[in-house]
Amino acid sequence: MASKNSPVTGILAEEHVIIDFGRYEGKSVFEISETDPHFYTTLISAKESGNFAIRRNNKDKTFRLYCNNFSLSH
């Protein structure tokens, strides 16, 4: 069975992408989807607008979601 791509992280599993800004710094995108659906929807909109980037951290091999628009970090 094919897995569905995340609207925030694309082909990366949401539990492997960590928020690197604001009040949810250190939480995974999956955790956000479970605890704050409104903010998760905001992340989807930010992705569609190109307001963040996901980068691999070579030190610990995790993925980090960086915000290019500080209005998301409140």
PDB file of N, CA, C and O in Angstrom:
ATOM      1  N   MET A   1       0.843  -1.186   0.000  1.00  0.00           N
ATOM      2  CA  MET A   1       0.000   0.000   0.000  1.00  0.00           C
ATOM      3  C   MET A   1       0.885   1.245   0.000  1.00  0.00           C
ATOM      4  O   MET A   1       1.797   1.354   0.820  1.00  0.00           O
ATOM      5  N   ALA A   2       0.630   2.165  -0.893  1.00  0.00           N
ATOM      6  CA  ALA A   2       1.422   3.391  -0.992  1.00  0.00           C
ATOM      7  C   ALA A   2       1.022   4.351   0.120  1.00  0.00           C
ATOM      8  O   ALA A   2      -0.159   4.490   0.437  1.00  0.00           O
ATOM      9  N   SER A   3       2.014   5.010   0.707  1.00  0.00           N
ATOM     10  CA  SER A   3       1.697   5.970   1.760  1.00  0.00           C
ATOM     11  C   SER A   3       1.377   7.322   1.142  1.00  0.00           C
ATOM     12  O   SER A   3       1.892   7.678   0.082  1.00  0.00           O
ATOM     13  N   LYS A   4       0.530   8.056   1.815  1.00  0.00           N
ATOM     14  CA  LYS A   4       0.120   9.378   1.358  1.00  0.00           C
ATOM     15  C   LYS A   4       1.202  10.394   1.722  1.00  0.00           C
ATOM     16  O   LYS A   4       1.732  10.368   2.832  1.00  0.00           O
ATOM     17  N   ASN A   5       1.527  11.280   0.796  1.00  0.00           N
ATOM     18  CA  ASN A   5       2.502  12.334   1.086  1.00  0.00           C
ATOM     19  C   ASN A   5       1.893  13.354   2.036  1.00  0.00           C
ATOM     20  O   ASN A   5       0.701  13.654   1.967  1.00  0.00           O
ATOM     21  N   SER A   6       2.723  13.877   2.916  1.00  0.00           N
ATOM     22  CA  SER A   6       2.291  14.898   3.859  1.00  0.00           C
ATOM     23  C   SER A   6       2.106  16.229   3.142  1.00  0.00           C
ATOM     24  O   SER A   6       2.911  16.575   2.278  1.00  0.00           O
ATOM     25  N   PRO A   7       1.063  16.985   3.484  1.00  0.00           N
ATOM     26  CA  PRO A   7       0.900  18.309   2.886  1.00  0.00           C
ATOM     27  C   PRO A   7       1.939  19.312   3.395  1.00  0.00           C
ATOM     28  O   PRO A   7       2.095  20.391   2.823  1.00  0.00           O
ATOM     29  N   VAL A   8       2.646  18.956   4.467  1.00  0.00           N
ATOM     30  CA  VAL A   8       3.685  19.839   5.015  1.00  0.00           C
ATOM     31  C   VAL A   8       5.083  19.359   4.621  1.00  0.00           C
ATOM     32  O   VAL A   8       5.901  20.152   4.155  1.00  0.00           O
ATOM     33  N   THR A   9       5.355  18.084   4.804  1.00  0.00           N
ATOM     34  CA  THR A   9       6.720  17.575   4.625  1.00  0.00           C
ATOM     35  C   THR A   9       6.949  16.848   3.302  1.00  0.00           C
ATOM     36  O   THR A   9       8.069  16.423   3.019  1.00  0.00           O
ATOM     37  N   GLY A  10       5.921  16.701   2.503  1.00  0.00           N
ATOM     38  CA  GLY A  10       6.079  15.997   1.231  1.00  0.00           C
ATOM     39  C   GLY A  10       6.296  14.512   1.453  1.00  0.00           C
ATOM     40  O   GLY A  10       5.474  13.845   2.080  1.00  0.00           O
ATOM     41  N   ILE A  11       7.419  13.988   0.929  1.00  0.00           N
ATOM     42  CA  ILE A  11       7.677  12.554   1.039  1.00  0.00           C
ATOM     43  C   ILE A  11       8.308  12.154   2.377  1.00  0.00           C
ATOM     44  O   ILE A  11       8.387  10.965   2.685  1.00  0.00           O
ATOM     45  N   LEU A  12       8.751  13.112   3.162  1.00  0.00           N
ATOM     46  CA  LEU A  12       9.356  12.815   4.467  1.00  0.00           C
ATOM     47  C   LEU A  12       8.264  12.528   5.496  1.00  0.00           C
ATOM     48  O   LEU A  12       7.227  13.191   5.510  1.00  0.00           O
ATOM     49  N   ALA A  13       8.500  11.549   6.348  1.00  0.00           N
ATOM     50  CA  ALA A  13       7.544  11.241   7.411  1.00  0.00           C
ATOM     51  C   ALA A  13       7.477  12.402   8.400  1.00  0.00           C
ATOM     52  O   ALA A  13       8.509  12.915   8.831  1.00  0.00           O
ATOM     53  N   GLU A  14       6.276  12.809   8.753  1.00  0.00           N
ATOM     54  CA  GLU A  14       6.094  13.967   9.636  1.00  0.00           C
ATOM     55  C   GLU A  14       6.771  13.798  10.990  1.00  0.00           C
ATOM     56  O   GLU A  14       7.176  14.788  11.599  1.00  0.00           O
ATOM     57  N   GLU A  15       6.903  12.579  11.468  1.00  0.00           N
ATOM     58  CA  GLU A  15       7.535  12.368  12.779  1.00  0.00           C
ATOM     59  C   GLU A  15       9.048  12.567  12.724  1.00  0.00           C
ATOM     60  O   GLU A  15       9.697  12.628  13.768  1.00  0.00           O
ATOM     61  N   HIS A  16       9.623  12.670  11.514  1.00  0.00           N
ATOM     62  CA  HIS A  16      11.067  12.860  11.362  1.00  0.00           C
ATOM     63  C   HIS A  16      11.465  14.295  11.045  1.00  0.00           C
ATOM     64  O   HIS A  16      12.648  14.590  10.879  1.00  0.00           O
ATOM     65  N   VAL A  17      10.483  15.188  10.960  1.00  0.00           N
ATOM     66  CA  VAL A  17      10.757  16.593  10.662  1.00  0.00           C
ATOM     67  C   VAL A  17      10.414  17.408  11.904  1.00  0.00           C
ATOM     68  O   VAL A  17       9.270  17.417  12.360  1.00  0.00           O
ATOM     69  N   ILE A  18      11.423  18.091  12.445  1.00  0.00           N
ATOM     70  CA  ILE A  18      11.313  18.823  13.704  1.00  0.00           C
ATOM     71  C   ILE A  18      11.176  20.316  13.430  1.00  0.00           C
ATOM     72  O   ILE A  18      11.908  20.873  12.612  1.00  0.00           O
ATOM     73  N   ILE A  19      10.232  20.964  14.119  1.00  0.00           N
ATOM     74  CA  ILE A  19      10.041  22.411  14.013  1.00  0.00           C
ATOM     75  C   ILE A  19      11.241  23.095  14.668  1.00  0.00           C
ATOM     76  O   ILE A  19      11.651  22.714  15.764  1.00  0.00           O
ATOM     77  N   ASP A  20      11.800  24.095  14.003  1.00  0.00           N
ATOM     78  CA  ASP A  20      12.996  24.766  14.513  1.00  0.00           C
ATOM     79  C   ASP A  20      12.759  26.256  14.779  1.00  0.00           C
ATOM     80  O   ASP A  20      13.655  27.079  14.591  1.00  0.00           O
ATOM     81  N   PHE A  21      11.535  26.592  15.223  1.00  0.00           N
ATOM     82  CA  PHE A  21      11.211  27.989  15.523  1.00  0.00           C
ATOM     83  C   PHE A  21       9.987  28.055  16.418  1.00  0.00           C
ATOM     84  O   PHE A  21       9.214  27.102  16.514  1.00  0.00           O
ATOM     85  N   GLY A  22       9.826  29.189  17.065  1.00  0.00           N
ATOM     86  CA  GLY A  22       8.609  29.494  17.812  1.00  0.00           C
ATOM     87  C   GLY A  22       8.311  28.586  18.983  1.00  0.00           C
ATOM     88  O   GLY A  22       9.186  27.882  19.487  1.00  0.00           O
ATOM     89  N   ARG A  23       7.070  28.614  19.405  1.00  0.00           N
ATOM     90  CA  ARG A  23       6.650  27.876  20.600  1.00  0.00           C
ATOM     91  C   ARG A  23       6.702  26.368  20.433  1.00  0.00           C
ATOM     92  O   ARG A  23       6.707  25.634  21.421  1.00  0.00           O
ATOM     93  N   TYR A  24       6.742  25.895  19.188  1.00  0.00           N
ATOM     94  CA  TYR A  24       6.802  24.454  18.941  1.00  0.00           C
ATOM     95  C   TYR A  24       8.206  23.968  18.595  1.00  0.00           C
ATOM     96  O   TYR A  24       8.370  22.843  18.121  1.00  0.00           O
ATOM     97  N   GLU A  25       9.195  24.782  18.821  1.00  0.00           N
ATOM     98  CA  GLU A  25      10.573  24.372  18.557  1.00  0.00           C
ATOM     99  C   GLU A  25      10.873  23.061  19.280  1.00  0.00           C
ATOM    100  O   GLU A  25      10.616  22.926  20.476  1.00  0.00           O
ATOM    101  N   GLY A  26      11.420  22.101  18.540  1.00  0.00           N
ATOM    102  CA  GLY A  26      11.756  20.808  19.108  1.00  0.00           C
ATOM    103  C   GLY A  26      10.657  19.758  18.969  1.00  0.00           C
ATOM    104  O   GLY A  26      10.886  18.588  19.276  1.00  0.00           O
ATOM    105  N   LYS A  27       9.479  20.152  18.517  1.00  0.00           N
ATOM    106  CA  LYS A  27       8.364  19.221  18.310  1.00  0.00           C
ATOM    107  C   LYS A  27       8.338  18.775  16.853  1.00  0.00           C
ATOM    108  O   LYS A  27       8.740  19.523  15.962  1.00  0.00           O
ATOM    109  N   SER A  28       7.867  17.561  16.615  1.00  0.00           N
ATOM    110  CA  SER A  28       7.766  17.081  15.237  1.00  0.00           C
ATOM    111  C   SER A  28       6.500  17.627  14.575  1.00  0.00           C
ATOM    112  O   SER A  28       5.546  18.009  15.252  1.00  0.00           O
ATOM    113  N   VAL A  29       6.509  17.655  13.262  1.00  0.00           N
ATOM    114  CA  VAL A  29       5.321  18.071  12.515  1.00  0.00           C
ATOM    115  C   VAL A  29       4.156  17.145  12.858  1.00  0.00           C
ATOM    116  O   VAL A  29       3.015  17.597  12.950  1.00  0.00           O
ATOM    117  N   PHE A  30       4.431  15.865  13.048  1.00  0.00           N
ATOM    118  CA  PHE A  30       3.379  14.919  13.438  1.00  0.00           C
ATOM    119  C   PHE A  30       2.754  15.326  14.768  1.00  0.00           C
ATOM    120  O   PHE A  30       1.531  15.314  14.905  1.00  0.00           O
ATOM    121  N   GLU A  31       3.582  15.688  15.751  1.00  0.00           N
ATOM    122  CA  GLU A  31       3.059  16.116  17.054  1.00  0.00           C
ATOM    123  C   GLU A  31       2.150  17.333  16.894  1.00  0.00           C
ATOM    124  O   GLU A  31       1.101  17.421  17.533  1.00  0.00           O
ATOM    125  N   ILE A  32       2.559  18.270  16.035  1.00  0.00           N
ATOM    126  CA  ILE A  32       1.762  19.469  15.801  1.00  0.00           C
ATOM    127  C   ILE A  32       0.418  19.093  15.182  1.00  0.00           C
ATOM    128  O   ILE A  32      -0.616  19.646  15.557  1.00  0.00           O
ATOM    129  N   SER A  33       0.431  18.154  14.235  1.00  0.00           N
ATOM    130  CA  SER A  33      -0.823  17.742  13.590  1.00  0.00           C
ATOM    131  C   SER A  33      -1.797  17.151  14.599  1.00  0.00           C
ATOM    132  O   SER A  33      -3.011  17.281  14.440  1.00  0.00           O
ATOM    133  N   GLU A  34      -1.277  16.508  15.629  1.00  0.00           N
ATOM    134  CA  GLU A  34      -2.111  15.888  16.660  1.00  0.00           C
ATOM    135  C   GLU A  34      -2.565  16.871  17.735  1.00  0.00           C
ATOM    136  O   GLU A  34      -3.675  16.741  18.252  1.00  0.00           O
ATOM    137  N   THR A  35      -1.727  17.856  18.085  1.00  0.00           N
ATOM    138  CA  THR A  35      -2.021  18.728  19.224  1.00  0.00           C
ATOM    139  C   THR A  35      -2.556  20.104  18.853  1.00  0.00           C
ATOM    140  O   THR A  35      -3.262  20.723  19.649  1.00  0.00           O
ATOM    141  N   ASP A  36      -2.233  20.592  17.658  1.00  0.00           N
ATOM    142  CA  ASP A  36      -2.680  21.932  17.254  1.00  0.00           C
ATOM    143  C   ASP A  36      -3.026  21.934  15.765  1.00  0.00           C
ATOM    144  O   ASP A  36      -2.245  22.415  14.944  1.00  0.00           O
ATOM    145  N   PRO A  37      -4.204  21.392  15.418  1.00  0.00           N
ATOM    146  CA  PRO A  37      -4.589  21.316  14.008  1.00  0.00           C
ATOM    147  C   PRO A  37      -4.624  22.676  13.300  1.00  0.00           C
ATOM    148  O   PRO A  37      -4.358  22.757  12.101  1.00  0.00           O
ATOM    149  N   HIS A  38      -4.950  23.743  14.041  1.00  0.00           N
ATOM    150  CA  HIS A  38      -4.975  25.078  13.435  1.00  0.00           C
ATOM    151  C   HIS A  38      -3.569  25.483  12.971  1.00  0.00           C
ATOM    152  O   HIS A  38      -3.400  25.970  11.854  1.00  0.00           O
ATOM    153  N   PHE A  39      -2.570  25.282  13.826  1.00  0.00           N
ATOM    154  CA  PHE A  39      -1.205  25.634  13.439  1.00  0.00           C
ATOM    155  C   PHE A  39      -0.704  24.718  12.319  1.00  0.00           C
ATOM    156  O   PHE A  39       0.049  25.159  11.451  1.00  0.00           O
ATOM    157  N   TYR A  40      -1.111  23.464  12.334  1.00  0.00           N
ATOM    158  CA  TYR A  40      -0.761  22.537  11.266  1.00  0.00           C
ATOM    159  C   TYR A  40      -1.282  23.066   9.923  1.00  0.00           C
ATOM    160  O   TYR A  40      -0.585  23.011   8.910  1.00  0.00           O
ATOM    161  N   THR A  41      -2.510  23.574   9.933  1.00  0.00           N
ATOM    162  CA  THR A  41      -3.081  24.171   8.722  1.00  0.00           C
ATOM    163  C   THR A  41      -2.271  25.395   8.292  1.00  0.00           C
ATOM    164  O   THR A  41      -2.092  25.634   7.097  1.00  0.00           O
ATOM    165  N   THR A  42      -1.786  26.166   9.260  1.00  0.00           N
ATOM    166  CA  THR A  42      -0.929  27.312   8.965  1.00  0.00           C
ATOM    167  C   THR A  42       0.358  26.850   8.291  1.00  0.00           C
ATOM    168  O   THR A  42       0.836  27.499   7.360  1.00  0.00           O
ATOM    169  N   LEU A  43       0.922  25.736   8.750  1.00  0.00           N
ATOM    170  CA  LEU A  43       2.135  25.197   8.125  1.00  0.00           C
ATOM    171  C   LEU A  43       1.873  24.765   6.683  1.00  0.00           C
ATOM    172  O   LEU A  43       2.719  24.962   5.810  1.00  0.00           O
ATOM    173  N   ILE A  44       0.717  24.185   6.438  1.00  0.00           N
ATOM    174  CA  ILE A  44       0.362  23.796   5.067  1.00  0.00           C
ATOM    175  C   ILE A  44       0.324  25.027   4.174  1.00  0.00           C
ATOM    176  O   ILE A  44       0.859  25.005   3.066  1.00  0.00           O
ATOM    177  N   SER A  45      -0.304  26.099   4.644  1.00  0.00           N
ATOM    178  CA  SER A  45      -0.366  27.349   3.872  1.00  0.00           C
ATOM    179  C   SER A  45       1.018  27.934   3.647  1.00  0.00           C
ATOM    180  O   SER A  45       1.316  28.443   2.567  1.00  0.00           O
ATOM    181  N   ALA A  46       1.867  27.861   4.674  1.00  0.00           N
ATOM    182  CA  ALA A  46       3.228  28.387   4.558  1.00  0.00           C
ATOM    183  C   ALA A  46       4.016  27.608   3.512  1.00  0.00           C
ATOM    184  O   ALA A  46       4.796  28.194   2.760  1.00  0.00           O
ATOM    185  N   LYS A  47       3.822  26.308   3.458  1.00  0.00           N
ATOM    186  CA  LYS A  47       4.522  25.506   2.452  1.00  0.00           C
ATOM    187  C   LYS A  47       4.075  25.911   1.057  1.00  0.00           C
ATOM    188  O   LYS A  47       4.896  26.088   0.157  1.00  0.00           O
ATOM    189  N   GLU A  48       2.776  26.055   0.885  1.00  0.00           N
ATOM    190  CA  GLU A  48       2.241  26.444  -0.413  1.00  0.00           C
ATOM    191  C   GLU A  48       2.737  27.816  -0.843  1.00  0.00           C
ATOM    192  O   GLU A  48       2.858  28.082  -2.039  1.00  0.00           O
ATOM    193  N   SER A  49       3.024  28.691   0.114  1.00  0.00           N
ATOM    194  CA  SER A  49       3.531  30.035  -0.175  1.00  0.00           C
ATOM    195  C   SER A  49       5.046  30.096  -0.266  1.00  0.00           C
ATOM    196  O   SER A  49       5.606  31.136  -0.613  1.00  0.00           O
ATOM    197  N   GLY A  50       5.721  28.983   0.045  1.00  0.00           N
ATOM    198  CA  GLY A  50       7.186  28.957   0.012  1.00  0.00           C
ATOM    199  C   GLY A  50       7.831  29.662   1.182  1.00  0.00           C
ATOM    200  O   GLY A  50       8.942  30.176   1.058  1.00  0.00           O
ATOM    201  N   ASN A  51       7.142  29.696   2.335  1.00  0.00           N
ATOM    202  CA  ASN A  51       7.646  30.430   3.496  1.00  0.00           C
ATOM    203  C   ASN A  51       8.491  29.618   4.460  1.00  0.00           C
ATOM    204  O   ASN A  51       8.834  30.125   5.528  1.00  0.00           O
ATOM    205  N   PHE A  52       8.842  28.381   4.135  1.00  0.00           N
ATOM    206  CA  PHE A  52       9.754  27.642   4.983  1.00  0.00           C
ATOM    207  C   PHE A  52      10.555  26.652   4.167  1.00  0.00           C
ATOM    208  O   PHE A  52      10.255  26.386   3.003  1.00  0.00           O
ATOM    209  N   ALA A  53      11.571  26.117   4.796  1.00  0.00           N
ATOM    210  CA  ALA A  53      12.434  25.137   4.144  1.00  0.00           C
ATOM    211  C   ALA A  53      12.677  23.982   5.102  1.00  0.00           C
ATOM    212  O   ALA A  53      12.719  24.167   6.319  1.00  0.00           O
ATOM    213  N   ILE A  54      12.838  22.792   4.540  1.00  0.00           N
ATOM    214  CA  ILE A  54      13.202  21.617   5.329  1.00  0.00           C
ATOM    215  C   ILE A  54      14.620  21.243   4.933  1.00  0.00           C
ATOM    216  O   ILE A  54      14.920  21.028   3.759  1.00  0.00           O
ATOM    217  N   ARG A  55      15.486  21.171   5.939  1.00  0.00           N
ATOM    218  CA  ARG A  55      16.892  20.835   5.690  1.00  0.00           C
ATOM    219  C   ARG A  55      17.311  19.671   6.569  1.00  0.00           C
ATOM    220  O   ARG A  55      16.815  19.498   7.682  1.00  0.00           O
ATOM    221  N   ARG A  56      18.224  18.886   6.052  1.00  0.00           N
ATOM    222  CA  ARG A  56      18.756  17.779   6.845  1.00  0.00           C
ATOM    223  C   ARG A  56      19.890  18.280   7.715  1.00  0.00           C
ATOM    224  O   ARG A  56      20.769  19.002   7.244  1.00  0.00           O
ATOM    225  N   ASN A  57      19.873  17.903   8.977  1.00  0.00           N
ATOM    226  CA  ASN A  57      20.928  18.247   9.915  1.00  0.00           C
ATOM    227  C   ASN A  57      21.944  17.105   9.869  1.00  0.00           C
ATOM    228  O   ASN A  57      21.644  15.996  10.312  1.00  0.00           O
ATOM    229  N   ASN A  58      23.122  17.360   9.346  1.00  0.00           N
ATOM    230  CA  ASN A  58      24.119  16.306   9.181  1.00  0.00           C
ATOM    231  C   ASN A  58      24.669  15.776  10.494  1.00  0.00           C
ATOM    232  O   ASN A  58      25.148  14.643  10.549  1.00  0.00           O
ATOM    233  N   LYS A  59      24.607  16.574  11.553  1.00  0.00           N
ATOM    234  CA  LYS A  59      25.153  16.128  12.841  1.00  0.00           C
ATOM    235  C   LYS A  59      24.359  14.966  13.430  1.00  0.00           C
ATOM    236  O   LYS A  59      24.940  13.973  13.867  1.00  0.00           O
ATOM    237  N   ASP A  60      23.040  15.088  13.442  1.00  0.00           N
ATOM    238  CA  ASP A  60      22.234  14.018  14.039  1.00  0.00           C
ATOM    239  C   ASP A  60      21.285  13.353  13.037  1.00  0.00           C
ATOM    240  O   ASP A  60      20.446  12.534  13.412  1.00  0.00           O
ATOM    241  N   LYS A  61      21.429  13.714  11.763  1.00  0.00           N
ATOM    242  CA  LYS A  61      20.664  13.117  10.669  1.00  0.00           C
ATOM    243  C   LYS A  61      19.147  13.294  10.807  1.00  0.00           C
ATOM    244  O   LYS A  61      18.372  12.476  10.312  1.00  0.00           O
ATOM    245  N   THR A  62      18.738  14.364  11.480  1.00  0.00           N
ATOM    246  CA  THR A  62      17.313  14.687  11.539  1.00  0.00           C
ATOM    247  C   THR A  62      17.007  15.711  10.456  1.00  0.00           C
ATOM    248  O   THR A  62      17.912  16.239   9.810  1.00  0.00           O
ATOM    249  N   PHE A  63      15.745  15.981  10.269  1.00  0.00           N
ATOM    250  CA  PHE A  63      15.310  17.028   9.351  1.00  0.00           C
ATOM    251  C   PHE A  63      14.713  18.146  10.178  1.00  0.00           C
ATOM    252  O   PHE A  63      14.002  17.892  11.151  1.00  0.00           O
ATOM    253  N   ARG A  64      14.996  19.382   9.800  1.00  0.00           N
ATOM    254  CA  ARG A  64      14.511  20.560  10.518  1.00  0.00           C
ATOM    255  C   ARG A  64      13.689  21.421   9.583  1.00  0.00           C
ATOM    256  O   ARG A  64      14.056  21.624   8.426  1.00  0.00           O
ATOM    257  N   LEU A  65      12.570  21.929  10.093  1.00  0.00           N
ATOM    258  CA  LEU A  65      11.730  22.837   9.347  1.00  0.00           C
ATOM    259  C   LEU A  65      12.056  24.239   9.827  1.00  0.00           C
ATOM    260  O   LEU A  65      11.836  24.575  10.991  1.00  0.00           O
ATOM    261  N   TYR A  66      12.586  25.060   8.919  1.00  0.00           N
ATOM    262  CA  TYR A  66      12.972  26.437   9.217  1.00  0.00           C
ATOM    263  C   TYR A  66      11.952  27.388   8.614  1.00  0.00           C
ATOM    264  O   TYR A  66      11.519  27.201   7.477  1.00  0.00           O
ATOM    265  N   CYS A  67      11.574  28.391   9.362  1.00  0.00           N
ATOM    266  CA  CYS A  67      10.590  29.364   8.916  1.00  0.00           C
ATOM    267  C   CYS A  67      11.276  30.558   8.274  1.00  0.00           C
ATOM    268  O   CYS A  67      12.213  31.120   8.840  1.00  0.00           O
ATOM    269  N   ASN A  68      10.809  30.946   7.088  1.00  0.00           N
ATOM    270  CA  ASN A  68      11.302  32.151   6.419  1.00  0.00           C
ATOM    271  C   ASN A  68      10.429  33.353   6.725  1.00  0.00           C
ATOM    272  O   ASN A  68      10.773  34.479   6.366  1.00  0.00           O
ATOM    273  N   ASN A  69       9.308  33.127   7.382  1.00  0.00           N
ATOM    274  CA  ASN A  69       8.352  34.190   7.666  1.00  0.00           C
ATOM    275  C   ASN A  69       8.104  34.214   9.175  1.00  0.00           C
ATOM    276  O   ASN A  69       7.443  33.319   9.702  1.00  0.00           O
ATOM    277  N   PHE A  70       8.616  35.207   9.864  1.00  0.00           N
ATOM    278  CA  PHE A  70       8.547  35.224  11.320  1.00  0.00           C
ATOM    279  C   PHE A  70       7.120  35.305  11.858  1.00  0.00           C
ATOM    280  O   PHE A  70       6.911  35.059  13.046  1.00  0.00           O
ATOM    281  N   SER A  71       6.140  35.638  11.032  1.00  0.00           N
ATOM    282  CA  SER A  71       4.771  35.682  11.535  1.00  0.00           C
ATOM    283  C   SER A  71       4.255  34.308  11.934  1.00  0.00           C
ATOM    284  O   SER A  71       3.276  34.210  12.674  1.00  0.00           O
ATOM    285  N   LEU A  72       4.898  33.239  11.455  1.00  0.00           N
ATOM    286  CA  LEU A  72       4.491  31.897  11.849  1.00  0.00           C
ATOM    287  C   LEU A  72       4.978  31.516  13.232  1.00  0.00           C
ATOM    288  O   LEU A  72       4.439  30.588  13.835  1.00  0.00           O
ATOM    289  N   SER A  73       5.968  32.196  13.745  1.00  0.00           N
ATOM    290  CA  SER A  73       6.628  31.763  14.978  1.00  0.00           C
ATOM    291  C   SER A  73       5.928  32.233  16.250  1.00  0.00           C
ATOM    292  O   SER A  73       6.436  31.985  17.344  1.00  0.00           O
ATOM    293  N   HIS A  74       4.811  32.884  16.148  1.00  0.00           N
ATOM    294  CA  HIS A  74       4.122  33.370  17.356  1.00  0.00           C
ATOM    295  C   HIS A  74       3.503  32.280  18.164  1.00  0.00           C
ATOM    296  O   HIS A  74       2.895  32.549  19.200  1.00  0.00           O
TER     297      HIS A  74
END
